[in-house]
Structure formats: C-alpha cells, structure tokens
Amino acid sequence: MPLTQYPGRVQVFKQVLAPRPPELVTHEGYEWLCVLAGRLRLVLGARDFTLRPGEVAEFDTGEPHWFGPADTGDVEILHLFGPRGDQAVVRTGPSTAGPAGPAGSDSPRIPGQPPR
C-alpha cells in the first residue's frame, strides 16, 4: 500500500510480505525498512540478518539484496525507497530550535558521537 505519491522523492509503502525464495537484485536507489510485525530476513550480499518488530535497516540498493519473511509466516514492514544519495538524518533533540531551546539543538547527531 503506497503511503506517498511524490515521483522522484522518497516513496513510502506499508507492505505485508508472504514467504518466497530469496532472489538477490540490484537497482539504483536507497532503502529503509522498519519491521512492524513478524520477523524479516534481509540478505545484503554475503550478509544475512533477521530483524524483529521495531528494528530498522538502511542500505544502498546497488548492493545485491533481498528481503522477506524470516520464517513461514508473513512479515509486515514500513518500506521507504529513495533516490541514490538520500540517507537518513538522525536527530536526538527537537527538530527546530525555538526561543526556549538551546542554540544548535536542531543539528543532526550521529549516534556514538558527542553533540556539537
């Protein structure tokens, strides 16, 4: 089910995937996956991951990849697909600094690095 309709920008889908055999593909773009229910198997090249509800993954689709249910049940995901070069921006504070907020509180923050 498409949740957005903006050609050329990030597209968002809610998907329920049924079991099927893995078949690696490559294409232009960047993807983000968030597991809503079930268990997701994600194959990226030679690496194989199992994600549970609430876990996320992001990757460049130029790398051979496949994703689907990790077992015999369906998996429900939020799937974002964008043009190559788009990447997530992680924020830990408010998205805008207002008069009450400290200066710089809207700066992107990389987990594991000190705030700027």
Residue frames as qw, qx, qy, qz and C-alpha x, y, z in Angstrom:
[[0.000, 0.892, 0.451, 0.000, 0.00, 0.00, 0.00],
 [0.423, 0.379, -0.039, 0.822, 1.66, 3.28, -1.07],
 [0.320, -0.719, -0.451, 0.421, 1.63, 5.95, 1.63],
 [0.077, -0.672, 0.137, 0.724, 3.17, 8.73, -0.53],
 [0.656, 0.557, 0.459, 0.220, 2.88, 9.77, -4.17],
 [0.004, 0.929, -0.193, -0.317, 5.76, 12.13, -4.91],
 [0.889, 0.384, 0.044, 0.245, 7.68, 10.97, -8.03],
 [0.500, 0.635, -0.279, 0.519, 11.43, 11.47, -7.77],
 [0.247, -0.624, 0.467, -0.576, 11.38, 11.71, -3.97],
 [0.075, -0.150, 0.937, -0.305, 11.31, 9.20, -1.14],
 [0.647, -0.177, -0.470, -0.574, 8.40, 6.78, -1.60],
 [0.275, -0.238, 0.769, -0.526, 6.82, 5.13, 1.45],
 [0.664, -0.070, -0.602, -0.439, 4.94, 1.81, 1.43],
 [0.586, -0.291, 0.629, -0.420, 3.35, -0.38, 4.07],
 [0.602, 0.286, -0.672, -0.323, 3.83, -3.98, 2.92],
 [0.793, -0.249, 0.494, -0.256, 2.84, -7.44, 4.08],
 [0.371, 0.534, -0.718, -0.249, 5.24, -9.97, 2.57],
 [0.961, -0.083, 0.118, -0.237, 4.46, -13.66, 2.21],
 [0.631, -0.418, 0.594, 0.271, 7.16, -16.35, 2.22],
 [0.752, 0.654, -0.053, -0.059, 9.06, -16.77, -1.05],
 [0.874, -0.050, 0.053, 0.481, 12.52, -17.96, -2.11],
 [0.251, -0.778, 0.140, 0.559, 15.36, -15.41, -1.88],
 [0.669, 0.505, 0.308, 0.450, 16.45, -13.84, -5.17],
 [0.378, -0.545, -0.003, 0.749, 19.11, -11.12, -4.91],
 [0.406, 0.784, 0.351, 0.313, 18.58, -7.97, -7.01],
 [0.369, -0.341, -0.030, 0.864, 20.35, -4.64, -7.54],
 [0.219, 0.773, 0.452, 0.387, 18.99, -1.30, -8.75],
 [0.198, 0.413, -0.139, 0.878, 19.54, 2.43, -8.33],
 [0.470, -0.679, -0.203, -0.526, 18.41, 3.94, -5.03],
 [0.081, 0.276, -0.722, 0.630, 18.47, 3.71, -1.27],
 [0.617, -0.414, -0.559, -0.368, 16.09, 1.76, 1.01],
 [0.185, -0.304, 0.633, -0.687, 14.97, 1.87, 4.61],
 [0.603, -0.262, -0.705, -0.267, 13.00, -0.97, 6.23],
 [0.276, -0.309, 0.568, -0.711, 11.19, -0.95, 9.59],
 [0.322, -0.173, -0.927, -0.088, 9.64, -4.17, 10.88],
 [0.475, -0.331, 0.064, -0.813, 6.10, -3.69, 12.22],
 [0.828, -0.184, 0.369, -0.379, 5.10, -7.33, 12.84],
 [0.972, 0.228, -0.011, 0.057, 6.70, -10.73, 12.27],
 [0.579, -0.549, 0.401, 0.449, 10.38, -11.35, 11.54],
 [0.565, 0.801, -0.115, -0.164, 12.17, -10.02, 8.46],
 [0.797, -0.157, 0.343, 0.471, 15.10, -11.73, 6.77],
 [0.288, 0.928, -0.143, -0.191, 17.39, -9.28, 4.98],
 [0.841, -0.015, 0.286, 0.458, 20.18, -10.54, 2.73],
 [0.169, 0.953, -0.177, -0.178, 22.80, -7.95, 1.74],
 [0.371, 0.644, -0.668, -0.025, 25.46, -9.52, -0.44],
 [0.573, 0.093, -0.799, 0.154, 27.01, -12.30, 1.67],
 [0.059, -0.089, 0.641, -0.760, 25.50, -10.98, 4.94],
 [0.425, -0.417, -0.725, -0.347, 22.23, -12.35, 6.33],
 [0.082, -0.144, 0.483, -0.860, 20.21, -10.53, 9.03],
 [0.279, -0.542, -0.782, -0.130, 16.99, -11.24, 10.94],
 [0.063, -0.226, 0.192, -0.953, 15.09, -8.17, 12.13],
 [0.152, -0.472, -0.837, 0.232, 12.27, -8.15, 14.70],
 [0.046, -0.862, -0.440, -0.248, 9.46, -5.63, 15.29],
 [0.293, -0.939, -0.006, 0.178, 10.86, -2.15, 15.93],
 [0.584, -0.380, 0.425, 0.579, 14.21, -2.88, 14.28],
 [0.471, 0.842, 0.021, -0.263, 15.30, -0.99, 11.16],
 [0.686, -0.114, 0.439, 0.568, 17.81, -1.29, 8.34],
 [0.372, 0.870, -0.031, -0.323, 19.02, 1.06, 5.63],
 [0.649, -0.192, 0.569, 0.467, 21.17, 0.26, 2.61],
 [0.234, 0.551, -0.416, -0.685, 22.24, 1.29, -0.87],
 [0.853, 0.271, 0.351, -0.278, 20.31, -0.80, -3.41],
 [0.500, 0.685, -0.512, -0.137, 23.38, -1.05, -5.63],
 [0.158, -0.363, 0.898, -0.193, 24.41, -3.85, -3.26],
 [0.483, -0.122, -0.792, -0.354, 22.77, -7.21, -4.10],
 [0.256, -0.090, 0.616, -0.740, 19.84, -7.60, -1.70],
 [0.472, -0.314, -0.720, -0.400, 16.63, -9.46, -0.88],
 [0.186, -0.117, 0.639, -0.737, 14.15, -9.24, 1.99],
 [0.635, -0.232, -0.530, -0.511, 11.14, -11.27, 3.05],
 [0.782, -0.527, 0.060, -0.328, 9.77, -13.30, 5.97],
 [0.014, -0.594, 0.784, -0.180, 12.38, -14.98, 8.15],
 [0.316, -0.017, 0.925, -0.212, 10.10, -17.97, 8.70],
 [0.093, 0.322, 0.879, 0.338, 6.85, -19.49, 7.39],
 [0.038, 0.768, 0.550, -0.327, 4.64, -16.55, 8.48],
 [0.319, 0.809, 0.215, 0.444, 4.08, -13.18, 6.84],
 [0.452, -0.327, -0.209, 0.803, 6.04, -10.07, 7.84],
 [0.113, 0.920, 0.356, 0.122, 4.65, -6.53, 7.91],
 [0.562, -0.186, 0.017, 0.806, 7.06, -3.68, 7.17],
 [0.167, 0.937, 0.083, -0.295, 7.27, 0.01, 6.53],
 [0.730, 0.105, 0.375, 0.562, 9.39, 0.33, 3.37],
 [0.105, 0.911, -0.027, -0.397, 10.95, 3.60, 2.21],
 [0.738, 0.202, 0.383, 0.517, 12.65, 3.87, -1.15],
 [0.046, 0.929, 0.005, -0.368, 14.53, 6.95, -2.33],
 [0.625, 0.746, -0.200, 0.114, 16.92, 8.17, -4.97],
 [0.815, 0.016, -0.231, 0.532, 20.61, 7.31, -4.66],
 [0.273, 0.388, -0.219, 0.853, 22.33, 9.69, -2.28],
 [0.535, -0.598, -0.041, -0.595, 19.39, 10.09, 0.11],
 [0.505, 0.008, -0.771, 0.389, 20.33, 8.99, 3.61],
 [0.485, -0.727, -0.485, -0.030, 18.65, 9.17, 6.99],
 [0.100, 0.563, -0.337, 0.748, 19.36, 12.09, 9.31],
 [0.578, -0.412, -0.666, 0.231, 19.36, 11.05, 12.96],
 [0.120, -0.627, 0.141, -0.757, 18.19, 13.65, 15.48],
 [0.450, -0.215, -0.772, 0.393, 18.22, 13.34, 19.24],
 [0.033, -0.356, -0.419, 0.835, 16.56, 16.62, 20.19],
 [0.404, 0.701, 0.384, -0.445, 13.83, 18.91, 18.91],
 [0.637, 0.406, 0.460, 0.466, 13.76, 19.33, 15.14],
 [0.209, 0.756, 0.105, 0.611, 13.73, 23.14, 15.46],
 [0.420, -0.207, -0.450, 0.761, 15.35, 25.45, 17.98],
 [0.122, -0.839, -0.403, -0.345, 12.83, 27.93, 19.31],
 [0.064, -0.787, 0.246, -0.562, 13.36, 30.80, 21.74],
 [0.731, -0.564, 0.277, -0.266, 13.27, 28.36, 24.69],
 [0.982, 0.061, 0.043, 0.173, 15.58, 25.78, 23.05],
 [0.499, -0.627, 0.336, 0.495, 19.38, 25.89, 23.23],
 [0.396, 0.739, -0.375, -0.395, 21.28, 27.00, 20.15],
 [0.227, 0.444, -0.847, -0.186, 22.23, 24.10, 17.91],
 [0.539, -0.032, 0.752, -0.378, 19.61, 21.71, 19.30],
 [0.793, 0.473, 0.178, -0.341, 18.37, 21.07, 15.78],
 [0.181, 0.654, -0.693, -0.244, 21.75, 19.88, 14.49],
 [0.909, 0.101, -0.368, -0.170, 21.92, 16.34, 13.09],
 [0.428, -0.617, 0.629, -0.202, 23.54, 13.95, 15.52],
 [0.684, 0.273, -0.669, -0.100, 25.33, 10.72, 14.75],
 [0.859, -0.489, -0.019, -0.149, 24.84, 8.04, 17.45],
 [0.894, -0.152, -0.043, 0.419, 28.07, 7.43, 19.35],
 [0.439, 0.360, -0.037, 0.823, 29.46, 10.92, 18.68],
 [0.187, -0.451, -0.471, 0.735, 29.33, 13.81, 21.16],
 [0.226, 0.869, 0.439, -0.043, 26.86, 16.64, 20.49],
 [0.483, 0.441, 0.087, 0.752, 28.19, 19.66, 18.61]]
